[in-house]
Amino acid sequence: MRPHIVTSAVFSLTRLTTTSATTRATTALKTSKTITATCPHRLFTSSASQCHFLKPQAKTINRNTTSAPYSTMASALTADTVLELAKLRRTYYVLNKELTISKERIQEIVKESILQVPSSFNSQSNRILVLFGADHDKLWDIASEILKTIVPADAWQHTADRMNMFKGAAGTILFFEDQNVVNSMQEKYALYADKFPIWALQSDAMIQYVLWTALTAEGLGANLQHYNPLIDTKVASEWGIPENWKLNAQLVFGGRTGDAGPKDQMPIEERFKVSGA
């Protein structure tokens, strides 16, 4: 895995004259810069109110020197920022079709996630299909039709209710791994041939988590499903998916209709060890 260094421009304010009109302009400008600096790239958020946990930090900028590529980002973002987003990410099952952001914005988030999530040897095996509207509904109709042929009649209502629940959401992100990429890496690095399928899955899991967290930061709810391989053939036929794309998971997203349920935690002492500290 190779880390990606996020870069950010360093903002500077020009000294303005002291008339009342320019004073107001200066105040507005400083407010705008503070929001941007403390919520760089909006951190997948669409408004300043969603950046409440990012507190502005005082910075001294030497304009006579060249700043490090990530200096502004490093001063604005901390581990607490990332952990706060991790805490906000929860499973929301009952969703509606109301989106808090545009479909274009969702596509931007997906594309940027594809570019930034790491993969073994930079193999870039992740592939994604995003479904909105009628196409999203069709996916869950397909899943329902397939499941009805294998689920016992006396247990069908529960399954039907779940399918309708997923269909009631606004969209679905489908995650795939390109097996041609995996196979080529196995051939190129034969010593690690047995590891590349595992590493591809790990990269896929990372992009699932990044997108889940990003959509949560935008005010949406989501839940992760795995109806593959039952739906693989129909999905490939309906949306022209290449044979070498292997379906791995489906992230259902939409407007939240309530709060996430409680999340029980095992004692941290049973899950964490440290040595040499």
C-alpha positions as CSV (number, residue, x, y, z in Angstrom):
1,M,0.0,0.0,0.0
2,R,1.4,3.4,-0.8
3,P,0.1,6.4,1.2
4,H,-1.4,9.3,-0.7
5,I,-0.3,12.8,0.5
6,V,-3.2,15.2,0.4
7,T,-2.2,18.6,-0.7
8,S,-3.8,21.9,0.0
9,A,-3.2,25.5,-1.0
10,V,-2.2,28.0,1.7
11,F,-4.6,30.9,1.9
12,S,-3.5,34.5,2.6
13,L,-5.6,37.6,3.3
14,T,-4.8,40.9,1.8
15,R,-4.8,43.9,4.1
16,L,-7.8,46.1,3.3
17,T,-8.5,49.7,4.0
18,T,-10.4,50.7,7.1
19,T,-13.7,52.0,5.7
20,S,-16.9,50.4,7.0
21,A,-17.7,48.7,3.7
22,T,-14.3,47.1,3.4
23,T,-14.4,46.1,7.1
24,R,-17.6,44.1,6.3
25,A,-15.9,42.5,3.3
26,T,-12.9,41.6,5.4
27,T,-15.0,39.9,8.0
28,A,-16.9,37.9,5.4
29,L,-13.7,36.9,3.7
30,K,-12.0,35.8,6.9
31,T,-15.1,33.7,7.8
32,S,-15.0,32.0,4.4
33,K,-11.3,31.3,4.7
34,T,-11.7,29.9,8.2
35,I,-14.5,27.5,7.0
36,T,-12.4,26.3,4.1
37,A,-9.2,26.0,6.2
38,T,-10.9,24.0,8.9
39,C,-13.0,21.9,6.6
40,P,-10.6,21.4,3.6
41,H,-12.4,20.2,0.5
42,R,-15.4,20.3,2.8
43,L,-14.2,16.9,4.0
44,F,-17.2,15.5,2.1
45,T,-19.5,18.0,3.7
46,S,-21.7,20.5,1.9
47,S,-22.1,23.2,4.6
48,A,-20.1,24.9,7.3
49,S,-22.5,23.6,10.0
50,Q,-21.4,20.0,9.3
51,C,-17.8,21.1,10.2
52,H,-18.7,21.9,13.8
53,F,-16.2,19.5,15.2
54,L,-13.3,21.1,13.3
55,K,-12.0,23.9,15.4
56,P,-9.9,26.6,13.7
57,Q,-6.3,26.6,14.8
58,A,-4.0,29.6,14.9
59,K,-1.2,29.4,12.3
60,T,1.8,31.6,11.6
61,I,2.6,31.8,8.0
62,N,6.0,32.9,6.7
63,R,5.2,34.4,3.3
64,N,8.9,34.6,2.5
65,T,9.3,30.8,2.3
66,T,7.6,28.0,0.4
67,S,5.2,26.0,2.5
68,A,5.3,22.3,2.6
69,P,2.7,20.8,0.2
70,Y,0.5,19.6,3.1
71,S,1.2,22.2,5.7
72,T,-2.3,23.8,5.8
73,M,-4.0,20.4,5.7
74,A,-1.9,19.1,8.4
75,S,-2.6,22.0,10.7
76,A,-6.3,21.9,10.0
77,L,-6.8,18.1,10.2
78,T,-6.0,15.9,13.2
79,A,-6.6,12.3,14.1
80,D,-9.5,13.5,16.1
81,T,-11.1,14.8,12.9
82,V,-10.9,11.3,11.3
83,L,-12.1,9.6,14.5
84,E,-15.1,11.9,14.8
85,L,-16.1,10.9,11.3
86,A,-15.6,7.3,12.2
87,K,-17.9,7.7,15.2
88,L,-20.6,9.3,13.0
89,R,-20.6,6.4,10.5
90,R,-23.4,4.1,11.5
91,T,-25.8,1.6,9.9
92,Y,-29.1,3.1,8.9
93,Y,-31.5,0.5,7.5
94,V,-34.8,2.4,6.9
95,L,-34.0,5.0,4.3
96,N,-36.0,7.2,1.9
97,K,-35.4,8.7,-1.5
98,E,-34.5,12.2,-0.2
99,L,-30.9,13.1,-1.0
100,T,-29.1,15.8,1.1
101,I,-26.7,16.4,-1.7
102,S,-26.9,16.3,-5.5
103,K,-26.3,13.1,-7.6
104,E,-23.4,15.0,-9.2
105,R,-21.8,15.5,-5.8
106,I,-22.2,11.8,-4.9
107,Q,-20.5,10.9,-8.2
108,E,-17.7,13.3,-7.3
109,I,-17.2,11.6,-4.0
110,V,-17.2,8.2,-5.5
111,K,-14.6,9.1,-8.2
112,E,-12.3,10.8,-5.7
113,S,-12.5,7.8,-3.4
114,I,-11.5,5.5,-6.3
115,L,-8.5,7.7,-6.9
116,Q,-7.4,8.0,-3.3
117,V,-8.0,4.6,-1.7
118,P,-4.8,2.5,-1.7
119,S,-4.3,-0.9,-3.3
120,S,-1.4,-3.4,-3.2
121,F,1.4,-2.5,-5.5
122,N,-0.9,0.3,-6.7
123,S,-2.8,-2.3,-8.7
124,Q,-6.0,-0.3,-8.7
125,S,-8.4,-3.2,-8.9
126,N,-11.5,-1.5,-7.5
127,R,-14.4,-0.9,-9.8
128,I,-17.7,0.7,-9.0
129,L,-21.3,1.1,-10.4
130,V,-23.6,3.7,-8.9
131,L,-27.4,3.3,-9.4
132,F,-29.9,6.0,-8.8
133,G,-33.7,6.2,-9.3
134,A,-35.4,3.6,-11.4
135,D,-32.1,1.7,-11.9
136,H,-31.7,1.4,-8.1
137,D,-35.3,0.2,-7.8
138,K,-34.6,-2.4,-10.6
139,L,-31.6,-3.8,-8.7
140,W,-33.8,-4.7,-5.7
141,D,-36.6,-6.0,-7.9
142,I,-34.0,-8.3,-9.5
143,A,-32.8,-9.4,-6.0
144,S,-36.4,-10.0,-4.9
145,E,-37.2,-12.1,-8.0
146,I,-34.1,-14.3,-7.5
147,L,-34.7,-14.8,-3.8
148,K,-38.3,-15.7,-4.2
149,T,-37.2,-18.8,-6.1
150,I,-35.1,-20.1,-3.2
151,V,-36.7,-18.7,0.0
152,P,-39.3,-21.0,1.6
153,A,-42.9,-19.6,1.2
154,D,-43.5,-19.4,4.9
155,A,-40.4,-17.3,5.3
156,W,-40.8,-15.1,2.3
157,Q,-42.6,-12.1,3.9
158,H,-39.6,-11.2,6.0
159,T,-37.4,-11.3,2.9
160,A,-39.9,-9.3,0.9
161,D,-40.0,-6.6,3.5
162,R,-36.2,-6.3,3.5
163,M,-36.2,-6.0,-0.3
164,N,-38.8,-3.3,-0.2
165,M,-36.8,-1.5,2.5
166,F,-33.7,-1.4,0.4
167,K,-35.8,-0.4,-2.7
168,G,-37.2,2.5,-0.6
169,A,-33.7,4.1,-0.5
170,A,-32.4,6.6,-3.0
171,G,-29.5,4.6,-4.5
172,T,-27.0,1.8,-4.4
173,I,-23.2,1.6,-4.9
174,L,-22.0,-1.7,-6.2
175,F,-18.4,-2.7,-5.5
176,F,-16.4,-4.9,-7.8
177,E,-12.9,-6.2,-8.1
178,D,-11.3,-6.5,-11.6
179,Q,-10.1,-10.0,-11.8
180,N,-7.9,-9.2,-14.8
181,V,-5.9,-6.9,-12.6
182,V,-5.7,-9.5,-9.9
183,N,-4.6,-12.2,-12.3
184,S,-2.0,-10.0,-13.9
185,M,-0.5,-9.1,-10.6
186,Q,-0.3,-12.8,-9.7
187,E,1.6,-13.5,-12.9
188,K,3.9,-10.5,-12.5
189,Y,4.7,-11.2,-8.8
190,A,4.4,-15.0,-8.6
191,L,5.9,-15.1,-5.1
192,Y,2.8,-13.4,-3.7
193,A,0.3,-15.0,-6.1
194,D,-1.9,-16.4,-3.3
195,K,-2.0,-13.0,-1.6
196,F,-3.3,-10.8,-4.4
197,P,-7.0,-11.9,-4.1
198,I,-6.9,-11.1,-0.4
199,W,-5.2,-7.8,-0.9
200,A,-7.8,-6.9,-3.5
201,L,-10.6,-7.6,-1.0
202,Q,-8.8,-5.5,1.6
203,S,-8.6,-2.5,-0.9
204,D,-12.3,-3.1,-1.7
205,A,-13.2,-3.0,2.0
206,M,-11.3,0.3,2.4
207,I,-13.2,2.0,-0.4
208,Q,-16.5,0.7,1.0
209,Y,-15.6,2.3,4.4
210,V,-14.4,5.5,2.9
211,L,-17.6,6.0,0.9
212,W,-19.9,4.9,3.7
213,T,-18.1,7.5,6.0
214,A,-18.2,10.2,3.3
215,L,-21.9,9.8,2.6
216,T,-22.5,9.9,6.4
217,A,-20.6,13.2,6.6
218,E,-23.0,14.6,4.0
219,G,-26.0,13.8,6.1
220,L,-27.0,10.6,4.3
221,G,-27.6,7.1,5.8
222,A,-26.3,3.9,4.4
223,N,-26.1,0.1,5.0
224,L,-23.9,-2.5,3.5
225,Q,-25.4,-5.6,1.8
226,H,-24.0,-8.8,0.2
227,Y,-26.5,-10.4,-2.2
228,N,-23.7,-11.6,-4.5
229,P,-23.2,-14.0,-6.1
230,L,-26.9,-14.6,-6.4
231,I,-27.5,-11.4,-8.4
232,D,-24.2,-11.3,-10.3
233,T,-25.4,-12.6,-13.6
234,K,-28.5,-10.4,-13.8
235,V,-26.6,-7.3,-12.7
236,A,-23.9,-7.9,-15.4
237,S,-26.5,-8.4,-18.1
238,E,-28.7,-5.4,-17.1
239,W,-25.8,-2.9,-16.7
240,G,-23.2,-4.2,-19.1
241,I,-20.7,-5.2,-16.5
242,P,-17.5,-6.8,-17.9
243,E,-17.0,-10.5,-17.1
244,N,-13.8,-9.7,-15.3
245,W,-15.6,-7.5,-12.7
246,K,-16.4,-9.6,-9.6
247,L,-19.2,-8.2,-7.4
248,N,-18.4,-8.0,-3.8
249,A,-20.9,-5.8,-1.9
250,Q,-23.7,-3.3,-2.3
251,L,-23.9,0.0,-0.3
252,V,-27.6,1.2,0.0
253,F,-27.9,4.9,0.7
254,G,-30.6,7.5,1.1
255,G,-32.2,10.0,3.5
256,R,-32.3,9.0,7.1
257,T,-35.7,8.4,8.7
258,G,-34.5,8.0,12.2
259,D,-31.5,7.4,14.4
260,A,-29.1,4.5,14.2
261,G,-29.7,1.8,16.8
262,P,-27.5,1.2,19.8
263,K,-24.0,-0.2,19.2
264,D,-22.7,-2.6,21.9
265,Q,-18.9,-2.7,22.4
266,M,-16.8,-5.5,23.8
267,P,-14.3,-4.3,26.5
268,I,-11.4,-2.6,24.8
269,E,-9.0,-4.5,27.0
270,E,-10.0,-7.7,25.2
271,R,-9.3,-6.2,21.8
272,F,-6.1,-4.2,22.3
273,K,-2.5,-4.9,23.2
274,V,0.6,-2.7,23.3
275,S,4.2,-3.4,23.8
276,G,7.2,-1.2,24.3
277,A,5.2,2.0,25.1
